[in-house]
Amino acid sequence: MAELIFCLCLLLPMYAYIGYPLLLTLLAPLFPAWRHDPAPPLNVSIVIAAHNEARHIEHKLRTLLAQDYQAAALQIILASDGSTDDTVACAHKIVDSRITVLDLPRQGKAATLNAGVAVSTADILVFTDADNQWSRDTLGHLLAPLSDPQVGACAGHMVIPVTGGGLSIGDSLYRHYEGWLRRVENRTGCMVSADGALLALRRELFQNVPAEVNDDFFISTCAPVAHKRIVYVPQAQVIDQGVDEADKQWRRRQRVTVGGLQSLAQRSELLNPFKHGLYSIALISHKLIRRLAPILLLPLLLSNFWLWNEHGFYRLSLIGQLTGYSIAIAGLLDSQHRLPKPFRLAAFLLVTLAGMSAGLWQFLRGQRYAQWNPDQNR
């Protein structure tokens, strides 16, 4: 029994994080390379939900207005979710008929996004955050795949430079890993979802975002619900910031895990391979098994103790696990960041996996996150 527990607890996380991406990498050459023309002039509404973003919003709006993509019509909607700083006042400093500012009461991000979409007028919705940075060509690259009528949504690529001395190194490397995974998902036609930092969706596919879900997952999966593709566009880049502090990383992982599982519950129809084929398998592998995998690490460790005397492999495995945890704990305790980068990377992995496990427990207990505070992710 201990050997069965050990094998299951080892193989499922390995499949979720390593086996699944490798499998898609091997399958990718069997699928035709996908090409698209430059983006035609489209009617575009850019929606930004913001809470206390006074220090970012003016620069963000000017960047959006300066895009080199020539839209047929451009509308920028800033929806302030009960901001208590000068977010709205800073937005009003830019006098441009293309900008609409909604000064809303505090109601949560989902309701704020729904309010922004409700006043949109364009055929294409683009969602982005107030604090990330665009290049001048970001919008044109993002919208190019929409020249194909089978494409319902487009996902940009988030870049996180390592600017701090803490756990942001893990955030940055994780984005490289996600970029690899999304490239092979994209090649095999089963791109799962998009980041809220940058995504586009056909307006006709939009469904109001329920409270307590991860809004980016829910919005982007409006496409596969309608049997349309999500396309990953690595050239459409935004620069964001990682999280250096362990406590913020812990809280973020809990919120994302709870919201992610709630999102999967809302989109349970997409988990049916008989209806959605390879996309369902990708969704189960990428979003469901990966979120369940961290809770298997504790029984993996305990069963490994039990099997110590059974075979040399189990002894090496236990030593490897204990060494990894020791390096991660040392990285967490290294407040002056004097240890090499692998210690901080191990610390990031430990905090991330522990936060995901705690988030799963919160989800099973019925805890949900209705409010949001962007500063918690910085």
VOPAGU-2260 file (C-alpha; in pm, 1 decimal, decimal comma):
REM VOPAGU-2260
SITE   aa  ch    i         X         Y         Z
SITE  MET   A    0       0,0       0,0       0,0
SITE  ALA   A    1     282,4     241,3      88,2
SITE  GLU   A    2     440,1     176,1    -252,9
SITE  LEU   A    3     110,5     247,9    -430,2
SITE  ILE   A    4      67,0     574,4    -238,0
SITE  PHE   A    5     426,2     672,0    -313,7
SITE  CYS   A    6     389,8     600,3    -685,7
SITE  LEU   A    7      60,6     787,3    -723,0
SITE  CYS   A    8     184,1    1084,9    -522,2
SITE  LEU   A    9     499,2    1098,9    -732,0
SITE  LEU   A   10     356,8    1036,9   -1079,0
SITE  LEU   A   11      62,0    1278,5   -1069,2
SITE  PRO   A   12     269,4    1591,2    -983,5
SITE  MET   A   13     537,8    1482,5   -1231,6
SITE  TYR   A   14     273,7    1446,7   -1503,6
SITE  ALA   A   15     111,7    1782,1   -1421,6
SITE  TYR   A   16     432,4    1986,2   -1420,1
SITE  ILE   A   17     668,7    1792,4   -1649,2
SITE  GLY   A   18     500,0    1504,5   -1830,4
SITE  TYR   A   19     211,5    1704,6   -1976,2
SITE  PRO   A   20     428,5    1980,3   -2129,4
SITE  LEU   A   21     673,1    1720,5   -2264,7
SITE  LEU   A   22     388,0    1520,2   -2415,0
SITE  LEU   A   23     255,5    1826,5   -2597,6
SITE  THR   A   24     608,4    1911,5   -2710,5
SITE  LEU   A   25     637,1    1568,3   -2870,7
SITE  LEU   A   26     292,6    1599,1   -3031,3
SITE  ALA   A   27     341,0    1954,4   -3159,1
SITE  PRO   A   28     524,1    1862,5   -3484,4
SITE  LEU   A   29     222,6    1651,8   -3585,0
SITE  PHE   A   30       9,1    1967,3   -3605,2
SITE  PRO   A   31      44,0    2222,3   -3884,7
SITE  ALA   A   32     214,3    2548,5   -3800,4
SITE  TRP   A   33     -41,7    2825,7   -3770,0
SITE  ARG   A   34       0,6    3155,3   -3953,8
SITE  HIS   A   35    -207,6    3471,1   -3945,5
SITE  ASP   A   36    -217,7    3796,9   -4135,5
SITE  PRO   A   37    -164,9    4139,1   -3976,7
SITE  ALA   A   38    -460,5    4262,6   -3777,7
SITE  PRO   A   39    -726,1    4435,2   -3991,0
SITE  PRO   A   40    -874,3    4762,1   -3860,5
SITE  LEU   A   41   -1118,7    4654,9   -3590,6
SITE  ASN   A   42   -1351,6    4830,3   -3350,4
SITE  VAL   A   43   -1180,9    4786,5   -3012,4
SITE  SER   A   44   -1290,3    4858,2   -2654,8
SITE  ILE   A   45   -1012,7    4832,0   -2395,9
SITE  VAL   A   46   -1145,9    4768,8   -2044,9
SITE  ILE   A   47    -938,7    4839,3   -1733,5
SITE  ALA   A   48   -1069,8    4758,7   -1386,9
SITE  ALA   A   49    -874,1    4963,4   -1132,1
SITE  HIS   A   50    -864,2    5006,6    -757,4
SITE  ASN   A   51    -633,1    5276,5    -616,7
SITE  GLU   A   52    -409,3    5297,7    -923,1
SITE  ALA   A   53    -338,1    5671,1    -918,2
SITE  ARG   A   54      36,4    5622,1    -962,4
SITE  HIS   A   55      -9,0    5411,8   -1277,0
SITE  ILE   A   56    -328,2    5508,8   -1453,9
SITE  GLU   A   57    -224,2    5826,7   -1637,2
SITE  HIS   A   58      81,2    5661,1   -1790,7
SITE  LYS   A   59    -122,1    5353,6   -1883,0
SITE  LEU   A   60    -390,3    5556,1   -2062,2
SITE  ARG   A   61    -131,2    5754,3   -2257,2
SITE  THR   A   62      39,3    5429,3   -2359,7
SITE  LEU   A   63    -289,8    5287,0   -2488,6
SITE  LEU   A   64    -360,8    5601,0   -2688,2
SITE  ALA   A   65     -11,1    5582,9   -2842,3
SITE  GLN   A   66     -44,3    5232,0   -2987,4
SITE  ASP   A   67      69,5    5207,4   -3348,2
SITE  TYR   A   68    -226,8    4983,6   -3438,5
SITE  GLN   A   69    -482,2    5182,7   -3638,5
SITE  ALA   A   70    -818,3    5066,0   -3506,0
SITE  ALA   A   71   -1134,9    5141,5   -3699,2
SITE  ALA   A   72   -1261,2    5282,6   -3369,9
SITE  LEU   A   73   -1096,1    5284,2   -3028,2
SITE  GLN   A   74   -1268,7    5310,8   -2690,4
SITE  ILE   A   75   -1082,3    5297,6   -2358,0
SITE  ILE   A   76   -1294,7    5230,5   -2050,9
SITE  LEU   A   77   -1147,1    5287,3   -1706,3
SITE  ALA   A   78   -1375,4    5135,9   -1443,4
SITE  SER   A   79   -1268,8    5244,5   -1095,1
SITE  ASP   A   80   -1377,6    4999,0    -826,5
SITE  GLY   A   81   -1435,3    5232,2    -532,7
SITE  SER   A   82   -1088,1    5387,6    -548,4
SITE  THR   A   83   -1009,6    5602,8    -245,8
SITE  ASP   A   84    -704,6    5771,9    -399,0
SITE  ASP   A   85    -681,4    5999,7    -705,5
SITE  THR   A   86    -729,8    5727,5    -968,4
SITE  VAL   A   87   -1035,3    5895,0   -1122,3
SITE  ALA   A   88    -888,4    6245,5   -1102,0
SITE  CYS   A   89    -565,7    6130,4   -1270,7
SITE  ALA   A   90    -765,9    5967,0   -1549,3
SITE  HIS   A   91    -961,0    6288,2   -1605,5
SITE  LYS   A   92    -632,6    6474,5   -1665,7
SITE  ILE   A   93    -624,1    6315,8   -2010,8
SITE  VAL   A   94    -887,7    6489,7   -2220,0
SITE  ASP   A   95    -971,8    6254,0   -2505,5
SITE  SER   A   96   -1312,7    6154,8   -2639,3
SITE  ARG   A   97   -1196,7    5794,0   -2669,6
SITE  ILE   A   98   -1166,0    5758,7   -2292,2
SITE  THR   A   99   -1465,7    5675,8   -2070,9
SITE  VAL   A  100   -1418,7    5691,2   -1692,2
SITE  LEU   A  101   -1659,1    5506,6   -1460,9
SITE  ASP   A  102   -1638,5    5607,5   -1095,4
SITE  LEU   A  103   -1808,1    5306,3    -935,7
SITE  PRO   A  104   -1869,7    5210,5    -572,7
SITE  ARG   A  105   -1663,4    4927,8    -425,5
SITE  GLN   A  106   -1816,4    4607,0    -559,0
SITE  GLY   A  107   -1535,4    4370,5    -657,6
SITE  LYS   A  108   -1343,0    4315,5    -978,3
SITE  ALA   A  109   -1597,5    4090,9   -1149,6
SITE  ALA   A  110   -1881,5    4340,9   -1114,6
SITE  THR   A  111   -1647,9    4624,3   -1217,0
SITE  LEU   A  112   -1546,2    4441,9   -1534,9
SITE  ASN   A  113   -1910,2    4367,3   -1614,5
SITE  ALA   A  114   -1993,1    4736,4   -1571,8
SITE  GLY   A  115   -1709,1    4830,3   -1805,4
SITE  VAL   A  116   -1820,9    4585,5   -2072,4
SITE  ALA   A  117   -2180,6    4707,3   -2037,8
SITE  VAL   A  118   -2081,4    5050,1   -2173,4
SITE  SER   A  119   -1850,5    4912,7   -2442,9
SITE  THR   A  120   -1946,0    4966,1   -2804,0
SITE  ALA   A  121   -1684,7    4772,0   -3003,6
SITE  ASP   A  122   -1676,6    4426,9   -3160,8
SITE  ILE   A  123   -1353,1    4334,3   -2980,7
SITE  LEU   A  124   -1294,1    4358,4   -2607,1
SITE  VAL   A  125    -940,2    4389,6   -2471,3
SITE  PHE   A  126    -876,0    4345,3   -2099,7
SITE  THR   A  127    -562,2    4463,3   -1925,3
SITE  ASP   A  128    -438,7    4572,7   -1582,3
SITE  ALA   A  129    -360,8    4928,4   -1483,8
SITE  ASP   A  130      -4,3    4866,7   -1370,4
SITE  ASN   A  131     152,2    4660,8   -1649,2
SITE  GLN   A  132     353,7    4818,1   -1930,2
SITE  TRP   A  133     280,2    4786,6   -2300,2
SITE  SER   A  134     502,4    4840,9   -2601,8
SITE  ARG   A  135     374,2    5052,2   -2890,7
SITE  ASP   A  136     304,7    4740,7   -3098,4
SITE  THR   A  137     136,2    4532,0   -2827,2
SITE  LEU   A  138    -222,6    4586,3   -2942,3
SITE  GLY   A  139    -152,2    4513,5   -3309,2
SITE  HIS   A  140      19,3    4184,4   -3229,8
SITE  LEU   A  141    -257,5    4082,8   -2988,5
SITE  LEU   A  142    -539,9    4135,5   -3235,5
SITE  ALA   A  143    -377,5    3980,9   -3545,0
SITE  PRO   A  144    -515,1    3625,0   -3493,2
SITE  LEU   A  145    -870,6    3759,8   -3492,9
SITE  SER   A  146    -852,0    3775,9   -3872,4
SITE  ASP   A  147    -939,8    3403,4   -3845,4
SITE  PRO   A  148   -1312,6    3363,2   -3763,3
SITE  GLN   A  149   -1236,8    3040,1   -3570,9
SITE  VAL   A  150   -1035,9    3239,7   -3315,6
SITE  GLY   A  151   -1247,7    3370,9   -3030,2
SITE  ALA   A  152    -984,5    3499,4   -2788,3
SITE  CYS   A  153    -617,7    3598,5   -2786,9
SITE  ALA   A  154    -368,4    3581,9   -2502,1
SITE  GLY   A  155     -63,6    3802,9   -2463,7
SITE  HIS   A  156     264,4    3717,7   -2293,3
SITE  MET   A  157     357,3    3852,4   -1951,2
SITE  VAL   A  158     724,3    3928,8   -1886,0
SITE  ILE   A  159     842,6    3960,3   -1526,5
SITE  PRO   A  160    1196,3    4097,3   -1492,8
SITE  VAL   A  161    1386,0    4001,1   -1178,3
SITE  THR   A  162    1421,4    4340,5   -1010,0
SITE  GLY   A  163    1422,9    4238,2    -644,8
SITE  GLY   A  164    1633,9    4014,1    -426,8
SITE  GLY   A  165    1353,3    3789,3    -306,0
SITE  LEU   A  166    1108,9    3544,2    -454,9
SITE  SER   A  167    1047,0    3736,3    -777,5
SITE  ILE   A  168    1311,4    3514,4    -938,2
SITE  GLY   A  169    1055,7    3234,2    -911,8
SITE  ASP   A  170     783,0    3449,3   -1069,2
SITE  SER   A  171    1012,9    3531,2   -1360,5
SITE  LEU   A  172    1115,9    3169,3   -1424,2
SITE  TYR   A  173     755,3    3054,4   -1386,6
SITE  ARG   A  174     657,6    3290,4   -1670,0
SITE  HIS   A  175     922,5    3132,6   -1892,0
SITE  TYR   A  176     783,5    2790,1   -1806,0
SITE  GLU   A  177     427,5    2905,8   -1878,8
SITE  GLY   A  178     545,6    3054,6   -2207,5
SITE  TRP   A  179     685,0    2716,0   -2312,7
SITE  LEU   A  180     365,0    2540,0   -2211,7
SITE  ARG   A  181     143,5    2789,4   -2391,2
SITE  ARG   A  182     347,8    2764,9   -2709,7
SITE  VAL   A  183     298,5    2389,6   -2731,1
SITE  GLU   A  184     -67,9    2419,8   -2629,1
SITE  ASN   A  185    -109,8    2679,9   -2901,1
SITE  ARG   A  186      55,1    2458,5   -3163,3
SITE  THR   A  187    -171,7    2165,2   -3074,4
SITE  GLY   A  188    -483,7    2385,1   -3072,6
SITE  CYS   A  189    -563,9    2347,0   -2702,8
SITE  MET   A  190    -454,4    2675,9   -2547,5
SITE  VAL   A  191    -637,8    2665,5   -2213,1
SITE  SER   A  192    -679,9    3026,1   -2097,4
SITE  ALA   A  193    -526,3    3373,2   -2090,0
SITE  ASP   A  194    -376,0    3602,6   -1828,7
SITE  GLY   A  195    -576,6    3904,9   -1722,4
SITE  ALA   A  196    -270,1    4119,1   -1786,7
SITE  LEU   A  197    -354,1    4107,4   -2157,0
SITE  LEU   A  198    -635,2    3927,5   -2336,9
SITE  ALA   A  199    -876,5    3996,9   -2620,0
SITE  LEU   A  200   -1222,4    3848,7   -2677,1
SITE  ARG   A  201   -1491,0    3886,6   -2940,0
SITE  ARG   A  202   -1769,8    4093,0   -2783,2
SITE  GLU   A  203   -2039,8    3852,7   -2900,0
SITE  LEU   A  204   -1885,0    3573,6   -2689,8
SITE  PHE   A  205   -1863,0    3765,2   -2361,5
SITE  GLN   A  206   -2056,0    3633,3   -2062,3
SITE  ASN   A  207   -2091,9    3831,2   -1741,6
SITE  VAL   A  208   -1818,5    3735,0   -1495,8
SITE  PRO   A  209   -1953,8    3572,1   -1177,4
SITE  ALA   A  210   -1821,5    3688,0    -842,9
SITE  GLU   A  211   -1546,3    3482,5    -677,4
SITE  VAL   A  212   -1393,2    3337,2    -996,3
SITE  ASN   A  213   -1059,4    3417,7   -1159,9
SITE  ASP   A  214   -1187,0    3671,7   -1410,6
SITE  ASP   A  215    -913,8    3614,8   -1671,3
SITE  PHE   A  216    -982,1    3241,7   -1687,1
SITE  PHE   A  217   -1359,0    3290,2   -1706,3
SITE  ILE   A  218   -1344,4    3561,5   -1973,3
SITE  SER   A  219   -1097,3    3381,8   -2198,2
SITE  THR   A  220   -1287,6    3052,3   -2172,9
SITE  CYS   A  221   -1591,4    3221,8   -2322,8
SITE  ALA   A  222   -1419,6    3122,7   -2648,9
SITE  PRO   A  223   -1396,1    2743,2   -2603,9
SITE  VAL   A  224   -1748,3    2739,4   -2458,0
SITE  ALA   A  225   -1854,9    2864,5   -2801,8
SITE  HIS   A  226   -1616,5    2614,8   -2969,8
SITE  LYS   A  227   -1375,0    2889,8   -3068,9
SITE  ARG   A  228    -998,1    2883,8   -3017,9
SITE  ILE   A  229    -783,6    3077,8   -2775,0
SITE  VAL   A  230    -459,3    3177,9   -2947,2
SITE  TYR   A  231    -136,8    3259,9   -2766,5
SITE  VAL   A  232      52,4    3558,8   -2910,2
SITE  PRO   A  233     402,0    3573,5   -2756,3
SITE  GLN   A  234     485,9    3889,9   -2953,2
SITE  ALA   A  235     211,5    4078,5   -2766,2
SITE  GLN   A  236     411,4    4142,6   -2450,5
SITE  VAL   A  237     339,6    4328,0   -2130,6
SITE  ILE   A  238     586,7    4385,9   -1849,4
SITE  ASP   A  239     461,2    4317,6   -1499,8
SITE  GLN   A  240     624,9    4283,7   -1159,8
SITE  GLY   A  241     689,0    3979,0    -947,8
SITE  VAL   A  242     632,0    3935,7    -575,5
SITE  ASP   A  243     940,9    3930,0    -356,0
SITE  GLU   A  244     778,0    3883,1     -14,8
SITE  ALA   A  245     688,2    3530,9      97,4
SITE  ASP   A  246     371,7    3639,6     280,0
SITE  LYS   A  247     233,4    3814,6     -29,9
SITE  GLN   A  248     320,9    3516,9    -247,0
SITE  TRP   A  249     144,6    3288,8       2,7
SITE  ARG   A  250    -173,9    3497,4       4,5
SITE  ARG   A  251    -176,3    3532,1    -372,9
SITE  ARG   A  252    -141,3    3156,3    -426,3
SITE  GLN   A  253    -431,7    3092,4    -190,9
SITE  ARG   A  254    -656,8    3342,0    -369,1
SITE  VAL   A  255    -562,8    3219,6    -716,7
SITE  THR   A  256    -617,7    2855,9    -619,0
SITE  VAL   A  257    -956,5    2920,6    -460,3
SITE  GLY   A  258   -1066,0    3134,3    -754,8
SITE  GLY   A  259    -926,5    2883,4   -1003,4
SITE  LEU   A  260   -1118,2    2591,2    -855,3
SITE  GLN   A  261   -1432,9    2803,5    -839,0
SITE  SER   A  262   -1374,6    2892,1   -1205,4
SITE  LEU   A  263   -1345,4    2525,8   -1300,3
SITE  ALA   A  264   -1671,2    2457,9   -1117,9
SITE  GLN   A  265   -1837,4    2733,8   -1322,4
SITE  ARG   A  266   -1688,0    2594,6   -1644,5
SITE  SER   A  267   -1738,3    2224,6   -1566,0
SITE  GLU   A  268   -1884,2    2164,1   -1912,5
SITE  LEU   A  269   -1535,7    2221,9   -2057,0
SITE  LEU   A  270   -1402,4    1920,3   -1864,7
SITE  ASN   A  271   -1596,5    1681,4   -2091,0
SITE  PRO   A  272   -1356,0    1529,6   -2350,9
SITE  PHE   A  273   -1647,3    1387,5   -2550,4
SITE  LYS   A  274   -1769,8    1742,0   -2615,0
SITE  HIS   A  275   -1447,4    1944,3   -2619,4
SITE  GLY   A  276   -1186,6    1685,6   -2715,1
SITE  LEU   A  277    -819,6    1764,8   -2665,5
SITE  TYR   A  278    -904,3    2099,1   -2504,8
SITE  SER   A  279   -1071,2    1917,1   -2212,5
SITE  ILE   A  280    -765,8    1697,8   -2160,4
SITE  ALA   A  281    -544,3    2006,2   -2164,1
SITE  LEU   A  282    -773,5    2184,7   -1918,6
SITE  ILE   A  283    -777,1    1888,3   -1679,5
SITE  SER   A  284    -398,0    1855,3   -1699,8
SITE  HIS   A  285    -310,2    2225,3   -1683,5
SITE  LYS   A  286    -565,8    2359,4   -1440,4
SITE  LEU   A  287    -715,9    2072,8   -1238,8
SITE  ILE   A  288    -442,8    1815,0   -1177,3
SITE  ARG   A  289    -184,9    2088,7   -1125,7
SITE  ARG   A  290    -396,0    2248,3    -852,4
SITE  LEU   A  291    -454,1    1913,4    -681,7
SITE  ALA   A  292     -93,8    1792,6    -713,1
SITE  PRO   A  293      60,5    1992,6    -422,4
SITE  ILE   A  294    -151,4    1815,7    -159,8
SITE  LEU   A  295      14,9    1488,5    -264,8
SITE  LEU   A  296     358,2    1605,2    -151,2
SITE  LEU   A  297     293,1    1535,1     217,4
SITE  PRO   A  298     173,7    1173,3     168,0
SITE  LEU   A  299     466,3    1131,6     -73,3
SITE  LEU   A  300     708,4    1230,1     202,0
SITE  LEU   A  301     538,3    1016,8     469,5
SITE  SER   A  302     519,1     708,0     248,8
SITE  ASN   A  303     885,1     759,4     161,4
SITE  PHE   A  304     975,2     740,2     531,6
SITE  TRP   A  305     780,2     415,2     555,1
SITE  LEU   A  306     966,8     269,6     255,7
SITE  TRP   A  307    1316,3     367,8     373,5
SITE  ASN   A  308    1432,1       9,9     418,1
SITE  GLU   A  309    1269,0    -129,9     104,5
SITE  HIS   A  310    1510,3     -19,1    -167,4
SITE  GLY   A  311    1797,1     220,3    -232,3
SITE  PHE   A  312    1573,5     423,8    -465,8
SITE  TYR   A  313    1346,1     515,4    -176,0
SITE  ARG   A  314    1641,8     621,9      36,8
SITE  LEU   A  315    1772,4     845,7    -242,7
SITE  SER   A  316    1422,9     984,7    -296,0
SITE  LEU   A  317    1381,4    1071,4      71,8
SITE  ILE   A  318    1723,4    1231,6      90,3
SITE  GLY   A  319    1638,7    1433,7    -219,9
SITE  GLN   A  320    1307,8    1553,5     -75,4
SITE  LEU   A  321    1457,7    1648,9     260,5
SITE  THR   A  322    1744,2    1828,4      88,1
SITE  GLY   A  323    1500,5    2023,6    -128,2
SITE  TYR   A  324    1288,8    2128,1     169,0
SITE  SER   A  325    1601,8    2227,4     362,4
SITE  ILE   A  326    1723,1    2446,2      75,9
SITE  ALA   A  327    1377,8    2608,3      48,1
SITE  ILE   A  328    1359,1    2682,4     421,0
SITE  ALA   A  329    1710,3    2825,2     415,2
SITE  GLY   A  330    1605,1    3048,0     126,2
SITE  LEU   A  331    1302,7    3171,5     322,5
SITE  LEU   A  332    1516,8    3248,3     627,5
SITE  ASP   A  333    1778,3    3432,7     420,8
SITE  SER   A  334    1633,3    3780,9     469,2
SITE  GLN   A  335    1952,8    3948,1     344,5
SITE  HIS   A  336    1954,2    3744,2      21,0
SITE  ARG   A  337    2311,9    3630,0      64,8
SITE  LEU   A  338    2255,3    3274,1     -51,0
SITE  PRO   A  339    2270,0    3180,9    -423,4
SITE  LYS   A  340    1959,7    3214,8    -644,5
SITE  PRO   A  341    1865,6    2842,5    -628,8
SITE  PHE   A  342    1781,0    2891,7    -261,0
SITE  ARG   A  343    1532,3    3168,4    -348,3
SITE  LEU   A  344    1387,9    2960,7    -630,4
SITE  ALA   A  345    1336,1    2668,2    -392,3
SITE  ALA   A  346    1174,5    2905,5    -142,9
SITE  PHE   A  347     939,5    3030,5    -415,6
SITE  LEU   A  348     839,6    2673,8    -502,2
SITE  LEU   A  349     778,5    2584,2    -137,7
SITE  VAL   A  350     563,8    2892,8     -70,4
SITE  THR   A  351     374,4    2843,7    -397,9
SITE  LEU   A  352     297,3    2476,2    -340,2
SITE  ALA   A  353     206,5    2531,9      25,6
SITE  GLY   A  354     -18,7    2823,8     -68,8
SITE  MET   A  355    -192,3    2611,2    -332,7
SITE  SER   A  356    -250,2    2335,4     -76,4
SITE  ALA   A  357    -395,5    2588,0     168,0
SITE  GLY   A  358    -611,6    2731,1    -111,4
SITE  LEU   A  359    -752,9    2387,9    -187,9
SITE  TRP   A  360    -842,8    2344,8     179,7
SITE  GLN   A  361   -1009,4    2687,7     183,0
SITE  PHE   A  362   -1207,6    2600,1    -129,0
SITE  LEU   A  363   -1332,1    2273,9      24,4
SITE  ARG   A  364   -1435,7    2465,7     337,4
SITE  GLY   A  365   -1640,8    2707,1     126,4
SITE  GLN   A  366   -1416,7    3012,1     161,9
SITE  ARG   A  367   -1428,4    3254,1    -130,7
SITE  TYR   A  368   -1258,4    3584,2    -223,3
SITE  ALA   A  369   -1504,7    3843,0    -349,3
SITE  GLN   A  370   -1293,8    4159,1    -306,0
SITE  TRP   A  371    -956,7    4234,0    -460,9
SITE  ASN   A  372    -666,5    4460,8    -383,0
SITE  PRO   A  373    -393,7    4490,9    -650,2
SITE  ASP   A  374    -138,6    4601,3    -389,7
SITE  GLN   A  375    -153,5    4249,7    -243,0
SITE  ASN   A  376      18,8    4124,5    -559,1
SITE  ARG   A  377     308,0    4373,2    -548,4
